[in-house]
């Protein structure tokens, strides 16, 4: 989750730059830096000084643009596409909060339960503070990395996948879309569950970066990272272009884990926040793939997380989930939507062909 | 604590300070401050056998003692026990750090074969060993051509113990166990170390070190034994096996030198003993063995007679008798410019008194120590030491130390506001050399204590009577301030105190910075600043030079020079043998080596990185059947901006040693 608008984007690439600013200009729309990108203006005086050169004849009728077709998407400013993705996505999102005696949030998509997160107890949060303290040992090691990941850490995914601004503008846009949707979902859960940050419980934690102004559980960074990882796993698989695809996926997974853990190192997240975020991000990434109509995309796996006093690691998340409170629910499918399908096809065309 | 009070341990100045609640204990390493663990590590000196103590639960780690001859110094550990009915009469030993309970092996069976050890595919020609912190034993830089690790044995002294093992404490991983771990976790070394129990944030002696990008141990092990594209020259073949020991974080947390010998010495014995086992398997005599020990501290005798130095000499002497290609490589230290060493000659003394400033920094959370050593055999009975607090502060009573009577250890506490802030002591080390020592509590209020020692310029005054003996010609009184920093970022929050020259002496002659070798060597100087554990005559001492100009690295420790009027300075005691590159460029970025995880790299600045470069070259020589120093260059020429005279040549020799090793990293 970007807390500093504009840091997360790939600056200046195809108008995507600055999309990170969910809480910024876009306000509730989440369009952030999309606004204003590509708009042009004119100098009225110049215009008027030229009109005398032409007559007052009738205006010839032009050829119409395609009606209600995504083929026009390339014509729209990036923020307009951002608005379209968001509309397609959020119109299918719902949530319900559990009772006061069984506090939890269930996020749903297209009427299906997607992820249920049980609210951690105060005692559990206190226990988790010890783990957060332990992670502070790595602050000196990771300062530069953590500071550079205040916003969406897109560059880190690009590093592993060989992405380049000139060749992968639409892949970057797909990544951004995924991050924005993940951030919105995380914010809904954070709002309902309303979990204090570690530094409010334990004065010794003293985060190395400003604590964001939203709840701790789930971690939006973990949500975004696991969502992007899931979508990129799907996209690069469809590309079929990396000869070392398996190795890259291992590193991609390691990156998602590291981005999540870095927030605990920084002192702004509990390890259970990463658990919840990884669960939400994984399920959400599957939703995005289905919205994209990706052929052969596996069904969305609903998840329920009941936090316990665990550290977070991708190994446990993938191999020992049940033993750490992560249960699988029903699977379901989601219909493809126009704009997600459009961006998918565009990104798919950016295959590396290695 | 019955053992402490009833019999057995000697009470030297450090022991009294560190183990006494009213003195330094609250500020000591957490497990000491917390009152100990009930398990002690210790050293038996003067050829004694710890077994003769008759303690019920006493363990002697694997020893290399051919012919079962008792070593001069024997490391051991014991669980707090009721004093036996017949304790070993007259047996005195030196207590070291407490042993964490979780590291105490359930059933220590010294003779067992280390679990999972697999014979190397080829008979080793030589063995290289590294004793350090945070050893990344699963790093692929240490794999042989068959994809199996060359690390034959690896002992994590603070590893979580298993039920039964041939190590008394900690955890031993053999090559087979490491290969199995690598096979079980093929693409996640972070998880490997977690799974292996090599990372445990709840135990401070182990901690999360191996989660870091690079560690001292990863760097050193890489330089000494790694094969990656970072390293130049020959790579190490399958015929060079590796033995590694990871010391507890305790070792780096407390930089003062107190209490670590048991771990260090048992590490050396372990290396020698496991090397013996490898040779036994192949039915051959002792194999060439090069051990790198990039560790040390600042204050001590510096004459080869400290317990660790005696033990190192003893080991080397015995092993070189059967295998001449045996070396223990150690760095000279990094304190050349830290103003932590001073020498006082008869001329400096100038009659009856000598004053020197001891600058204690604010916000120092650990104890500070200063040692003053008299020459061997010198009787300082008519000398007295006075400690004066910084201007604006006063002590409850004047702090004066003088030797009274015949006790070989004497103490005087320093009080402020009714509480102990310091300790003065005189002790007759090994019965042949007197030491005056000062200890101060932290300069900040910490550890829930209602006392602190003021930061600022303390004054150390030495006075003598008119009939006191002169300081012998050709020798000096020597001062060392103990190291008090936090090199491994372990949050000890120590800050380094240092010496300040007496005001009377006026300012030194200013010389341009391109002349490192000054016309006059000041009283407080880095000549003699060397590692206090590296003075054994057989130790391979390594200092550091800068690659781009072949000049000594500014910080690189040096042997001592005795300055005399109208003559060139004369080397005294242990000196640098070899210099190796410890910095590549003027901006002092150190040199690169391997990080913790396979494929990562890290940089380290200091002579700690110079020593393993030499170890690397030596073991390659040994494996190829060459002399250990084969291929080393002679001493680098005096740099062109230096004056060329007897004085500068003496300084150059002290700093650059007899041999120059070529860089081993790109």
Interface residues (C-beta under 8 A of the other chain):
Chain A: X131 X134 X135 X137 X138 X140 X141 X142 X250 X254 X313 X314 X315
Chain B: X187 X188 X190 X191 X194 X201 X202 X207 X208 X211 X212 X213 X489 X491
